[in-house]
Amino acid sequence: MKQLTAGEGMRLISPLPYAVVTCLDPDGRPNAIGVSWLTITSIEPFMFLISIAPQRYSHEGIEKNGEFVINFPSQDQAQSAWICGVTSGRSGDKIQRANLKLIPSLKLRTPCMAEATAVFECKVVNAITTGDHTVFVGEVVAVRGNEHQPSHLYYLPPEELMSCDYQGHVELQLLKD
C-alpha cells in the first residue's frame, strides 16, 4: 500500500451519502447546505449527526436555532442539491437560486424539501468541536418519505453526484455550478 493524501483516501471510500440540510439562517429565513459528512448515530433515541465547518453560513443558523432537517434528494433534484453544496446563502437567496421547493416540516420551524426521497427533522441535542468542524447531533423528531422517489444521491469527489435506488439502479451525473 502507498501513502495517500486525505483527499485521495476519501476518493477511495466514495461514494458518500449526499444530503441537503435545510435550516434557518440567523434571521430565521430558510437556508440549505449540501453535506456528505453525516450518519445515523443512535437508534434509541433515533439520532443523526452532521459535520459542518464553523465558517459556513448554515453553521451559524443551526447553532442559533437548534434544529435542522436532513433531506435526501431524489435523482430529479440533483442539480438543485449540487447548487446548495457549492454556493453560500450568506450573499443571496440560495433557496431561490437552487430552485428548491420547500414545504413546512411536521414538528420544526425549518422547512423541508418537497419530493425528497426521505426527510429527517432533527432537534440539536449536542454540538461537539472536532478539529476544523462542528458535529451537530440531532434527535429525529419526525420522518417522512416518498416511496415513488426511491433513489437518492451520493457524492463522488470532486464534482460528481450519483443516484442509487434500493434495487441497485445507478446513474452518474457530472454537475457544475
PAZAPA-4460 file (N, C-alpha, C; in steps of 0.05 Angstrom, whole numbers, plus 32768, in hexadecimal, padded with zeros to 4 digits):
% residues 177
    n_x    n_y    n_z   ca_x   ca_y   ca_z    c_x    c_y    c_z   seq   type   mol
   8011   7FE8   8000   8000   8000   8000   8012   8019   8000     1      M     A
   8007   802E   7FF3   8017   8047   7FF3   8009   805C   8004     2      K     A
   8018   806E   800D   800D   8084   801D   7FFD   8097   800B     3      Q     A
   7FE6   80A0   8015   7FD4   80B1   8006   7FCF   80CB   8014     4      L     A
   7FC6   80DF   8006   7FBC   80F8   8012   7FA0   80F1   801D     5      T     A
   7F95   8103   802E   7F7A   80FF   8038   7F66   80FF   8021     6      A     A
   7F69   8110   800D   7F57   8111   7FF6   7F58   80F7   7FE6     7      G     A
   7F70   80EC   7FE2   7F73   80D3   7FD3   7F65   80BC   7FE2     8      E     A
   7F68   80BC   7FFC   7F5B   80A7   800D   7F3D   80AA   800C     9      G     A
   7F33   80C3   800D   7F16   80C7   800B   7F0B   80BE   7FF1    10      M     A
   7F1A   80C2   7FDB   7F11   80B9   7FC1   7F0E   809B   7FC0    11      R     A
   7F20   808D   7FCE   7F20   8070   7FCE   7F08   8064   7FDD    12      L     A
   7EFE   8073   7FF1   7EE7   8069   8001   7ECC   8074   7FF6    13      I     A
   7ECD   8083   7FE1   7EB5   808E   7FD5   7EA6   8078   7FC7    14      S     A
   7E8C   807A   7FC3   7E7C   8093   7FC8   7E73   8096   7FE5    15      P     A
   7E6F   80AF   7FEC   7E65   80B7   8006   7E48   80C0   8003    16      L     A
   7E37   80BA   8016   7E1B   80C4   8014   7E1B   80E2   8011    17      P     A
   7E09   80ED   8002   7E07   810A   7FFE   7DEB   8113   8005    18      Y     A
   7DEA   8126   8017   7DD0   8131   8020   7DD1   814F   801F    19      A     A
   7DB9   815B   801E   7DB6   8177   8021   7DAB   817C   803D    20      V     A
   7DBA   818A   804D   7DB0   8191   8068   7DA3   81AC   8066    21      V     A
   7D89   81AD   806C   7D7C   81C7   806E   7D7D   81D0   808B    22      T     A
   7D7E   81EA   808E   7D80   81F7   80A8   7D75   8213   80A6    23      C     A
   7D74   8220   80BB   7D6D   823D   80BB   7D87   824C   80BF    24      L     A
   7D89   8263   80B0   7DA1   8273   80B4   7D9E   8283   80CE    25      D     A
   7DB2   8292   80D6   7DB0   82A0   80F0   7D98   82B3   80F2    26      P     A
   7D8D   82BC   80DB   7D76   82CE   80DC   7D5C   82BE   80D9    27      D     A
   7D5D   82A4   80D9   7D45   8293   80D7   7D3B   828D   80BB    28      G     A
   7D4B   8294   80A6   7D43   828E   808B   7D4E   8272   8083    29      R     A
   7D40   8263   8071   7D49   8249   8069   7D64   824A   805A    30      P     A
   7D75   8237   805F   7D8F   8234   8052   7D94   8217   804E    31      N     A
   7DA7   8210   803E   7DAE   81F4   8039   7DCB   81F1   8033    32      A     A
   7DD6   81D9   803A   7DF2   81D3   8035   7DF4   81B5   802C    33      I     A
   7E04   81B0   8018   7E09   8195   8010   7E1E   8188   8022    34      G     A
   7E18   8170   802C   7E2B   8162   803E   7E2F   8145   8036    35      V     A
   7E47   813B   803B   7E4C   811F   8037   7E58   8112   8050    36      S     A
   7E5D   8123   8064   7E67   8119   807D   7E50   8117   8091    37      W     A
   7E42   8100   8090   7E2A   80FC   80A1   7E27   80DE   80A6    38      L     A
   7E1A   80D7   80BC   7E15   80BB   80C1   7E01   80B8   80D8    39      T     A
   7DF4   80A1   80D8   7DE3   809A   80EF   7DF6   8094   8106    40      I     A
   7DF0   809E   811E   7E02   8099   8134   7DF4   808C   814C    41      T     A
   7DD9   8089   814B   7DCB   807B   8160   7DB0   8072   8155    42      S     A
   7DA6   805C   815F   7D8B   8052   8157   7D77   805A   816D    43      I     A
   7D7F   8058   8187   7D6D   805E   819D   7D7B   8070   81B1    44      E     A
   7D77   808A   81B0   7D65   8098   819E   7D72   809A   8182    45      P     A
   7D61   809D   816E   7D6A   809F   8152   7D78   80B9   814E    46      F     A
   7D92   80B8   8146   7DA2   80D0   8142   7DB4   80CE   8129    47      M     A
   7DB8   80E5   811D   7DCB   80E9   8107   7DE0   80FC   8111    48      F     A
   7DF8   80FB   8104   7E0B   8110   8108   7E13   811B   80EC    49      L     A
   7E19   8135   80EC   7E23   8142   80D4   7E3C   8152   80DC    50      I     A
   7E4E   8155   80CA   7E67   8163   80D0   7E69   817B   80BD    51      S     A
   7E6B   8193   80C9   7E6C   81AC   80BA   7E82   81BE   80C4    52      I     A
   7E91   81CB   80B2   7EA6   81DD   80BA   7E9A   81F7   80C5    53      A     A
   7EA6   8202   80DB   7E9B   821A   80E7   7E99   8233   80D5    54      P     A
   7EA9   8234   80C0   7EA8   824B   80AE   7E90   824A   809B    55      Q     A
   7E82   8233   809A   7E6B   8231   8088   7E54   8240   8094    56      R     A
   7E45   824E   8083   7E2E   825E   808C   7E19   824C   809A    57      Y     A
   7E15   8234   8091   7E01   8222   809D   7E09   821B   80BA    58      S     A
   7E22   821A   80BF   7E2C   8214   80DA   7E20   8228   80EE    59      H     A
   7E22   8241   80E7   7E18   8257   80F8   7DFA   8253   80FE    60      E     A
   7DEB   824C   80E9   7DCE   8249   80EC   7DC7   8231   80FD    61      G     A
   7DD4   821B   80F8   7DCF   8202   8108   7DD6   8207   8125    62      I     A
   7DEC   8214   812A   7DF5   821A   8145   7DE0   822C   8153    63      E     A
   7DD6   8240   8146   7DC4   8253   8152   7DA8   8247   8156    64      K     A
   7D9E   8238   8142   7D82   822F   8142   7D7F   8213   814E    65      N     A
   7D94   8203   8150   7D93   81E9   815D   7D83   81D4   814E    66      G     A
   7D82   81D6   8134   7D73   81C2   8124   7D7D   81C1   8107    67      E     A
   7D78   81AB   80FA   7D7F   81A7   80DE   7D6F   8190   80D3    68      F     A
   7D6C   8190   80B8   7D5E   817A   80AB   7D72   816D   8097    69      V     A
   7D75   8153   8098   7D85   8145   8085   7D73   813B   806F    70      I     A
   7D77   8145   8057   7D67   813E   8040   7D78   812D   802D    71      N     A
   7D6F   8115   8026   7D7D   8105   8013   7D70   8109   7FF8    72      F     A
   7D7D   811A   7FE7   7D70   8122   7FCD   7D6E   810A   7FBA    73      P     A
   7D5A   810B   7FAA   7D57   80F7   7F95   7D69   80FD   7F7D    74      S     A
   7D6B   80EB   7F6B   7D7B   80EF   7F53   7D72   8108   7F44    75      Q     A
   7D58   810D   7F43   7D4E   8125   7F35   7D56   813F   7F42    76      D     A
   7D5F   813E   7F5B   7D67   8156   7F69   7D85   815A   7F6A    77      Q     A
   7D94   814B   7F5A   7DB1   814C   7F5B   7DBD   8167   7F56    78      A     A
   7DB3   8175   7F42   7DBF   8190   7F3C   7DBA   81A3   7F52    79      Q     A
   7DA2   81A3   7F5D   7D9B   81B5   7F74   7DAC   81AE   7F8C    80      S     A
   7DAF   8194   7F91   7DBF   818B   7FA8   7DDD   8194   7FA4    81      A     A
   7DE7   8192   7F8C   7E03   8199   7F87   7E07   81B7   7F8C    82      W     A
   7DF4   81C8   7F83   7DF6   81E5   7F87   7DF8   81EB   7FA5    83      I     A
   7DE8   81DC   7FB5   7DE9   81E0   7FD2   7E04   81DA   7FDE    84      C     A
   7E13   81C8   7FD1   7E2D   81C0   7FDB   7E44   81D2   7FD2    85      G     A
   7E40   81E2   7FBD   7E56   81F1   7FB2   7E52   820F   7FB3    86      V     A
   7E3C   8219   7FBF   7E37   8235   7FC1   7E31   823C   7FDE    87      T     A
   7E33   8255   7FE6   7E2E   825D   8001   7E13   826D   8002    88      S     A
   7E05   8269   8018   7DEC   8279   801C   7DF2   8294   8029    89      G     A
   7E0B   8298   8030   7E13   82B1   803D   7E0F   82C9   802A    90      R     A
   7E14   82C5   8011   7E15   82DB   7FFD   7DFC   82DC   7FEB    91      S     A
   7DE8   82CC   7FF1   7DD0   82CC   7FE0   7DBD   82B5   7FE8    92      G     A
   7DA7   82B4   7FDA   7D93   82A0   7FE0   7D9A   8286   7FD1    93      D     A
   7DA7   8274   7FDF   7DAF   825A   7FD3   7D97   8249   7FCD    94      K     A
   7D82   824B   7FDD   7D6A   823B   7FD8   7D5E   8241   7FBD    95      I     A
   7D5C   825B   7FB7   7D52   8264   7F9D   7D65   825C   7F86    96      Q     A
   7D7F   8261   7F8A   7D92   825B   7F75   7D92   823D   7F6F    97      R     A
   7D8F   822C   7F83   7D8F   820F   7F7F   7D74   8205   7F76    98      A     A
   7D60   8217   7F75   7D45   820F   7F6E   7D3A   81F9   7F80    99      N     A
   7D40   81FB   7F9A   7D36   81E7   7FAD   7D19   81ED   7FB3   100      L     A
   7D0A   81D8   7FB3   7CEE   81DA   7FBB   7CEC   81CF   7FD8   101      K     A
   7CE5   81E1   7FEA   7CE4   81DB   8006   7CC7   81D9   8010   102      L     A
   7CC3   81C8   8023   7CA9   81C5   8030   7CAD   81C6   804E   103      I     A
   7C98   81CC   805E   7C9B   81CC   807B   7CA2   81B1   8086   104      P     A
   7CB3   81B1   809A   7CB9   8199   80A9   7CA2   8192   80BB   105      S     A
   7CA2   817A   80C5   7C8C   8171   80D7   7C90   817D   80F3   106      L     A
   7CA9   817E   80FD   7CAD   8186   8119   7CC1   819C   811D   107      K     A
   7CCE   81A6   8108   7CE2   81BB   810A   7CD9   81D4   80FB   108      L     A
   7CE6   81EB   8102   7CE2   8203   80F2   7CF1   8201   80D7   109      R     A
   7D07   81F2   80D6   7D17   81EF   80BE   7D07   81DF   80A9   110      T     A
   7D04   81E9   8091   7CF6   81DA   807C   7D06   81C2   8071   111      P     A
   7CF9   81B1   8063   7D07   819A   8056   7D02   819B   8038   112      C     A
   7D11   818B   8029   7D0F   818A   800C   7CF8   8179   8004   113      M     A
   7CE7   8185   7FF3   7CD1   8176   7FE7   7CDD   8161   7FD4   114      A     A
   7CD2   814A   7FD2   7CDA   8135   7FBF   7CF5   8129   7FC5   115      E     A
   7D00   812D   7FDD   7D19   811F   7FE4   7D12   8102   7FE8   116      A     A
   7D26   80F1   7FE6   7D22   80D4   7FEB   7D1B   80CF   8008   117      T     A
   7D2A   80DB   801A   7D24   80D9   8037   7D2D   80F3   8045   118      A     A
   7D1F   80F9   805B   7D23   8112   806A   7D24   810B   8087   119      V     A
   7D38   8114   8096   7D3B   8110   80B2   7D3C   812A   80C1   120      F     A
   7D28   8131   80D0   7D28   814A   80DF   7D37   8146   80F9   121      E     A
   7D4A   8157   80FF   7D5C   8153   8116   7D5D   816B   8128   122      C     A
   7D5C   8167   8143   7D61   817B   8157   7D7D   8176   8162   123      K     A
   7D8D   818B   8162   7DA9   8188   816B   7DA9   8181   8189   124      V     A
   7DB8   816C   8190   7DBB   8163   81AB   7DD7   8165   81B5   125      V     A
   7DEA   8169   81A2   7E06   816C   81A9   7E15   8178   8192   126      N     A
   7E2A   8187   8198   7E3C   8191   8184   7E59   818D   818E   127      A     A
   7E69   8180   817E   7E84   8179   8186   7E98   8184   8172   128      I     A
   7EAC   8193   817B   7EC1   819C   816A   7ED4   8185   8165   129      T     A
   7ED9   817F   814B   7EEB   816A   8143   7EFF   8176   812F   130      T     A
   7F15   8180   8138   7F28   818C   8126   7F1C   81A5   8118   131      G     A
   7F1A   81A4   80FD   7F10   81BB   80EF   7EF2   81BA   80E8   132      D     A
   7EE3   81A8   80F5   7EC7   81A6   80F0   7EB8   81A4   810B   133      H     A
   7E9E   81A9   810A   7E8C   81A4   8121   7E7A   818D   8119   134      T     A
   7E78   817A   812B   7E65   8164   8127   7E4C   816C   8136   135      V     A
   7E36   816F   8128   7E1C   8174   8134   7E0D   815A   8136   136      F     A
   7E06   8152   814E   7DF7   813A   8152   7DD9   8142   8155   137      V     A
   7DC9   8137   8144   7DAD   813D   8144   7D9B   8126   814A   138      G     A
   7D89   8129   815D   7D75   8114   8162   7D5F   8117   814E   139      E     A
   7D58   8101   8141   7D43   8101   812C   7D28   8103   813A   140      V     A
   7D19   8118   8132   7CFE   811C   813E   7CE8   8115   812A   141      V     A
   7CEF   8112   8110   7CDB   810B   80FC   7CEA   8100   80E3   142      A     A
   7CDD   80ED   80D5   7CE8   80E1   80BD   7CD2   80E0   80A8   143      V     A
   7CD9   80E8   8090   7CC7   80E5   8079   7CD6   80DB   8061   144      R     A
   7CC8   80D1   804D   7CD5   80C7   8035   7CC1   80C4   801E   145      G     A
   7CCD   80C1   8006   7CBD   80BD   7FEE   7CC5   80A2   7FE1   146      N     A
   7CB4   808F   7FE4   7CBA   8075   7FD8   7CBB   8075   7FBA   147      E     A
   7CAF   8089   7FAD   7CB1   808B   7F90   7CCB   8098   7F87   148      H     A
   7CDC   80A1   7F9A   7CF7   80AC   7F95   7D0B   809A   7FA3   149      Q     A
   7D0F   8081   7F99   7D20   806E   7FA8   7D3E   8073   7FA6   150      P     A
   7D47   8086   7F96   7D64   808A   7F93   7D6C   80A2   7FA4   151      S     A
   7D85   80A2   7FAD   7D90   80BA   7FBA   7DAD   80BD   7FB1   152      H     A
   7DBA   80D2   7FB9   7DD4   80DA   7FAE   7DEC   80D2   7FBF   153      L     A
   7E02   80CE   7FB1   7E1C   80C9   7FBD   7E30   80DB   7FB1   154      Y     A
   7E44   80E3   7FC0   7E59   80F5   7FB7   7E72   80E6   7FAF   155      Y     A
   7E7C   80ED   7F97   7E96   80E2   7F8D   7EA8   80F9   7F8A   156      L     A
   7EBC   80FD   7F9C   7ECE   8114   7F99   7EDD   8113   7F7F   157      P     A
   7EE2   812A   7F71   7EDE   8145   7F7B   7EC4   8152   7F72   158      P     A
   7EB7   8148   7F5C   7E9F   8157   7F53   7E8A   8146   7F45   159      E     A
   7E86   812F   7F50   7E71   811D   7F45   7E5E   8115   7F5A   160      E     A
   7E45   8111   7F52   7E31   8105   7F62   7E27   80EC   7F54   161      L     A
   7E20   80D8   7F62   7E13   80C0   7F57   7DFA   80BB   7F66   162      M     A
   7DE7   80AE   7F59   7DCF   80A6   7F68   7DCE   8088   7F67   163      S     A
   7DC2   807D   7F7C   7DBF   8060   7F7E   7DA4   805B   7F8C   164      C     A
   7D95   8047   7F82   7D7C   8041   7F90   7D80   8026   7F9E   165      D     A
   7D6C   801F   7FAD   7D6E   8007   7FBE   7D6F   7FED   7FAE   166      Y     A
   7D6A   7FEE   7F93   7D6D   7FD7   7F82   7D88   7FD6   7F74   167      Q     A
   7D99   7FEA   7F7A   7DB4   7FEA   7F6F   7DB8   7FF8   7F55   168      G     A
   7DA4   8007   7F4B   7DA7   8016   7F32   7DB8   802F   7F38   169      H     A
   7DCD   8033   7F28   7DE0   8049   7F2D   7DE1   805B   7F14   170      V     A
   7DE3   8075   7F19   7DE8   8088   7F03   7DFC   809D   7F0D   171      E     A
   7E10   80A3   7EFD   7E24   80B7   7F03   7E1D   80D1   7EF5   172      L     A
   7E23   80E8   7F03   7E1F   8102   7EF8   7E36   8114   7EFF   173      Q     A
   7E42   8121   7EEC   7E57   8134   7EF1   7E49   814F   7EF4   174      L     A
   7E4C   815C   7F0A   7E3D   8175   7F10   7E51   818B   7F15   175      L     A
   7E4C   81A2   7F09   7E5C   81BA   7F0E   7E48   81D1   7F12   176      K     A
   7E50   81E3   7F23   7E3F   81FA   7F28   7E41   820E   7F11   177      D     A
***
